[in-house]
């Protein structure tokens, strides 16, 4: 069995990967790729717009038995850094927007959806779903700030070579696992890591700067008044 399967059109690469895991003993790093997802989704069920055949839509499977469930955010950090490393070949200004969107300047170029299967006190398997805008130049959904690699570079990029680069970056960091290095690289490449910026929570708008991202994924901000605030995913929004 090859470590990559391609499908012209499927509902979701993550959904298909989970089905294949239940039926086969897939090797670590096995990847499912498609040209089009009819029911592709992002974090919290958000949809992901993608013109057929223009972008990268794929899922990878990992078996990180060495990671404790309360440290699973490390996988998100590892994947985010790996995508950034691959895109750095093409352009500057690639950052990771907490928790795991990939940005070019103030625009979103990639999203990540990570789903875990737990067994007792360990992570049994992880499916990493990635949507990356490569050659699409027109976006018609209500997504506020999409951008593609072609819009940035002006060139039509080879999707397969970019896919291979991302997979290699992920597996290299994963197989040479160093939690401190992963966390450090993630922090160094955060979107808006310097200075005060506008945020919004349930109490309204405020200015704050990023202090740290805790191992469990909590984002810690400091307001202009010196107040520390901690947020988990969907509890605070970057105002762009």
Beta strands, then each sheet from edge to edge (+ up, - down):
strand 1: 4-7
strand 2: 31-34
strand 3: 56-62
strand 4: 94-97
strand 5: 101-104
strand 6: 107-119
strand 7: 122-132
strand 8: 197-201
strand 9: 204-213
strand 10: 219-223
strand 11: 228-231
strand 12: 237-238
sheet 1: 1+ 2+ 3- 7+ 6- 5+ 4-
sheet 2: 11+ 10- 9+ 8- 12+
end
